[in-house]
Amino acid sequence: MAYRVTFIPGDGTGPEISEAVQRVLEATGVDFEWDFQDAGADVYEREGTPLPDRVIESIKERKLAIKGPITTPVGSGFRSVNVALRKELDLYACLRPCKAYEGVRTRFPETDIVLVRENHEDLYAGIEYELGDPRTEKLRQFIKETEGTELREDIGVSIKPISIHGTQRIVRAAFEYAKANGRRKVTLAHKANIMKHTDGLFLRVGREVAENEYPDVEFEDRIIDNLCNQLVTRPEEYDVVVLPNLYGDIVSDLGAGMIGGLGLAPGANIGDEYAVFEAVHGSAPKYKGQNKVNPMALMLSGVMLLRHIDEREAADRMEGAIAEVIREGKSVTYDMKPTRDDPTAVGTSEVATAIIEKMETVAV
Ligand code: NAD
């Protein structure tokens, strides 16, 4: 029976990347029935919203989606479609594997980590008090009364909420991923020594989940600054790393840099009911329509989708073919060449063709 999956091609370079990814996914032999759904700036012009209900309904019905990047125009008035999707579908866990394949240009060839970032809470929750807003003054007075601390008048304030519920489910997501994918260790990142009631809670609750529910998987914690230092000195010591939202955001880009760049960094946003697979990178609009950018990040997100639906043989075959094309270094896009203007770089579509050819020969 065919897997019913919502496919959001996205905008900018999204449609050309998506076309390449669709071809490779179909070449695995796994049967997909796609429901193509447009969202983003063009849809906003036509339908008055960048994320029409039909897109959400399609994903709710199918439970699975793969998505190209979507531009968030600066000052357009509509908030990010990507953030809205995560909220609407309660996709609380952001999974970002950072694996350095043989042949990529990296200083960290041993890297093979999976970042699990909390998606809803922390300083990203969007609870902010603007400079000059009367509510900011009220908050300042409240802090003075309850804390005895007098904050300066010329402040803006962002609130950092971290809950037991949010922590329990993100830490469980990290352990479940570790178990399902044969990973050996989970590291929890925090700054509990300074932020005792938020990161401190994250650490305490994380430890409880680890001890009570996953005694068979190794668990450790690291202060976030120390983790950053160690990731670039001893990356091979890390495996699955679970982080609150803001640290997860920053360390994700560090991870992408460690494995050869954004063109190779896949991701997934997962909740209890739905999963949306998408690359870390954005729509790279300056390259739109040029058949130029690297489709491998979204392809590797497709590999994650295959593993999510337990099509492991197809996932291994597709990943193996991508790895082989990277190792050979011939049919790769400009970002993977020694110089950006290398004339031997191929286009988005040619990468897909090379991977499909490899899939027919690669042994898993
Ligand atoms: P970007 O990731 O689109 O591009 C930054 C640069 O990275 C590009 O100019 C290019 O040099 C390189 N790059 C990105 N993807 C690449 C690929 N696949 N192959 C080769 N090189 C690649 O980031 P940006 O310019 O900050 O954002 C552009 C738009 O995308 C913005 O509107 C932003 O809001 C949006 N965005 C969307 C998502 C998403 O859909 N999940 C994520 C991030 C940014």
Boltz pocket constraint, residues with backbone or C-beta under 6 A from the ligand:
constraints:
  - pocket:
      binder: B
      contacts: [[A, 68], [A, 69], [A, 70], [A, 71], [A, 72], [A, 73], [A, 82], [A, 262], [A, 263], [A, 278], [A, 279], [A, 280], [A, 281], [A, 282], [A, 283], [A, 284], [A, 285], [A, 286], [A, 292], [A, 293], [A, 294], [A, 295], [A, 297], [A, 335]]
      max_distance: 6.0
